[in-house]
Amino acid sequence: MKKLTKTLGSLVILAVLLTLAACGGGSKALDDKEVTVGVTGGPHEQIMKEVAKVAKKDGVTIKLKVFSDYNTPNTTLDQGELDANSFQTLPFLKNQIKSKDFKITEVFATVAFPLGIYSDSIKSIDDIKEGDKIAVPNDPANELRALQLFEEAGLIKLSDKAGENTTKKDIVENKLNLEIVELDSAQVSKHLGEVKAAAINTNFAMGTGLNIKDDAIYHEPLTDNPYPNYFAVRIENKDDAIVKKLKKYYHSDEVKAYIAKQFKGSVVTTW
């Protein structure tokens, strides 16, 4: 009887420990000497390589995993295959957390990519005429931002209720009867010749040789830009020691100088 009682007691203790682990008791702090960070190809990748150089001097290794789309980095982070990622604005992150129930969070601001309006055929936003076609990216975070930029330029007016899921259907005033073409973010620049003007994400604009200072006919502020990108981790790791170190490396003078020299205003620091 005593053996049975002892066995039952052990099983109860084991069950409690397993329950605690399932509820987060088994969460593990990130290694403070080596981390894997997901980035999108292009500027984010280039910048993180510079951050990695700064970290290396402090004995920390940053391994990069490069993605070609905006969705996989958050899925991979949430599933534990990455330690962190660096590629997205806060509205985009919040939208993904809400729609996919990701247990991830932003931890510090990184850089901003001012959004610009470009054209192959006109030199001024004022040259857009009646019935012209204009293009915008069609993902939730970027379409709102692009339509707001055209609104600031005086071409359209959005509903007061426009929010994270805004599309061209939320345009309440379009005096020039402009045709709004919604395209995948990565495709907008490839169709620039087919429209009068297009709002193109900076990383894709740069990929086709466009510079926001020299080529955009209208753009967001280059200083104090309202759409900074963020470094993200799983919620359980937001207070880990390595996160504070990564912020220090990213916000270093070396990285800031590199960004200013390399991107010439198309990518700007937020610190």
N, C-alpha and C positions, 0 to 999 in steps of 0.2 A: 504493500500500500504506500509506504514511504517513497519507494522508487517511482511509483506511478505519479505521486504528487510532485516529486522533484522534476519528472519529465514534463508534466503539464505546465509547471512553473517556468521551465526553460522555454517551452513553446510559446507561452504568453509573452515572455521577454523578447523573444525573436520576432514575434508578430508586431510588437510595439516598435522595435528598431526598424523593421521594414516599412512600417507606416510612416515613421518620421522621415525616412529616406525618401519615400514617395512624395512627401509633402514639402520637400526642399531641404531636409536635413542632410541630404547627400550632396548638396551644391558645393562646388569647388572653386576656389579663387583661381584667377588666371596666373600662370607662371610669370614671375616678375623679371625673368631673364630672356624669355623667348615667346613671341606671340605671332599669330597668323592673322593678317589683315586683308579683307577683301576690298578691292577697288575696281572701278570701271577703267577700261583702257583709255589712254590719253592723259590729260592734265592731272587727274587724281592719281594715276599710276606714277607719273613723273614726279609729282610732289612727294608721294610717300617714299619713293626711292631716296629723295633727299632727306626726309625725316629719318629713314633707316640709317643713313650715314651718320647723322647726329647721334642717334641711339647707340650705334656701334661704339662710338667713343666712350660711352658710359657703360659698356659691357652688356648691352641689350640687343638681341637679334630680332629684327622684324622681317618676317617672311610675307611675301605678297602673293595673293591669288587674284588673278585678273579676270574680270567678267566682261562680256560684250553686251549685256542688257541691264535694265534697271530693276528687274524683279528677283532674279536668282540670288544676289548678294544678301538680301534680307532673309530669304528662305533658308539659305545655307547657314547664316548666323544663328537664326532661331533654332535650327536643328543641331547646333553645337559643332558644326564642321569648320567654323571660323571662330576666332576670338573676338573680332571686331570688324567693322567695315567703315569705309569713308568714301561717300559718293553722292549723298542726297540732301535735298532741302528738307526742312522740318515739315512743311505741308505734305510732301510726298511720303515721308516716314510715318506721319500720323495717319494718313489715309491707309497705308499698308497695315499698320497695327490694328486699325479699326476693322478693316475688311477681312484680314486673315488671322486676327487674334494672336499676333506675334508677341512674345514676351521679351521685347527688346526696347531700348530707350536711347535717346541722345545723351551725350556726356559733355561735349564741348564743341563750339563753333570752329570751323576751319577756314574755308575760303568762300567767296561768292563768284558766280558766273553771271555778270550782268547780261540780261536778255536783250537782244537787238533785233531790229527790223531791217531786212536787207532787200535789195532789188538789183536785177540785172539790167533794168531799162530806165530807171529814173534816179535822180540825184537828191530828191527831197520828198519828204512825206506829203508835202502840199501838192505834189504832182499826181497823186492818186485821183482818178476821175470816176465819173458815174459808170457803174456796172463792172468795174475792174474786179479781178479775182485776187484775194489775199489768202495766204495759208497760215495755219496755226497747228502746233502739235496737238494730238488728240488724247493724251493721257490726262487724268483729272488735275493733277497739280500744275502741269505746264500749260494746259489749255486755258485755265482761269488766268494764269499769269500773262499769257500772250494776249488774250482778249482785253485784259486790263491795260496792257501797253497800247493797244490800238485805241482804247477808250481815252487814255491820257493824251494820245496824239490828236484827239478830236474827231475821229472817224466813225465811231459807234458809241452807243450808250448801253450799259448792261443793267439788268434788273437790280433793284436794291436787295433782292433776295439771293443774288448770285453768290455761290459758295464753292465748296470743294469739288462738287460734281458739275460745275458750270460747263455748258457747251454753247454752240452758236444759237441754240434755241432760247437762251437767256438774254439775247440781244433784243432790247425794246426800242431802239432807235438806230436806223441805218439809212441816213438821208441820201447817201450816194448809191443805195441799192447794191452794195458790194456783195460779191459772191464769196462766202467763207468756205474755204476748202480745209477739211480736217484730215491730217496725215499723221502717221507714226512719227515720233520725234526724230528718229534716225533717217527718215525719208524726206523730211521737209527741204533740206538743203539740195537734195538731188532733183527736186522739182521746181527749183527757184526760177528757172527759165520759162516755166509754164504759167506763172502767176505774175501779177504786177509787183507784189511785195510779200514777204514772209517773215514771221517771227521764228528765229532759229536759235535753238539752245547753243550756248557758246562753244561747248566741246565739239558739237557737230559743225558749227561754223568754222572753227579753227581747223577742223579736219579737211575742209575744202579750201583752205587758204584765206579765209576771211578774218579780218581783224576789226573788233568793235569800234575802235577809235577811227580807223581809216575808211571802213567800208559801210558801217551801219548808217542808215538814213534817219534812224531814231533809236534811242536805247534807254534802258533803265539807268539810274544813277551809278556812276563808277566808284563813288565813295559813299559809305554808309548805305550800301545796298540792302534792301529789305528782305532779301532771300538768301541768307547765308546757308552754306552746307554744314553738315554735322557729322561728327565721329560718333558711331553707335556701338553699343555692346548689349549683351543680355542683361536684363534687369538685375539678376543676381550678382553681376560683376561690376556694377556701376561705381562702387566705392573701393574697388581693388587698388592696391598700391600701384600696379603697373599703369592704370588709367591716368593717374596723376602724372606719372613719368611721361607717358605718351603726349599728354597735353603740353608739358614743358618742352619736349622735343619739337613738336609741331609748331609751337608758338615761339620758337627760337629766332634769333636775329639772322642766323644762317639761312633758314628756310624762307623767311620773309624777303631777304635780299634776292634769293633765287627766283622766287615768284615774280618779283618786280622786273627782274632782268629778262626772264624767260618768256613771260606772257604779255608784257607791254600793255597792261590795262584790261586785257580780255578776261583775266582771272585776277581777283583782288583779295587781299587779306582782310580778315574781320577783327584783327586785334591790333 
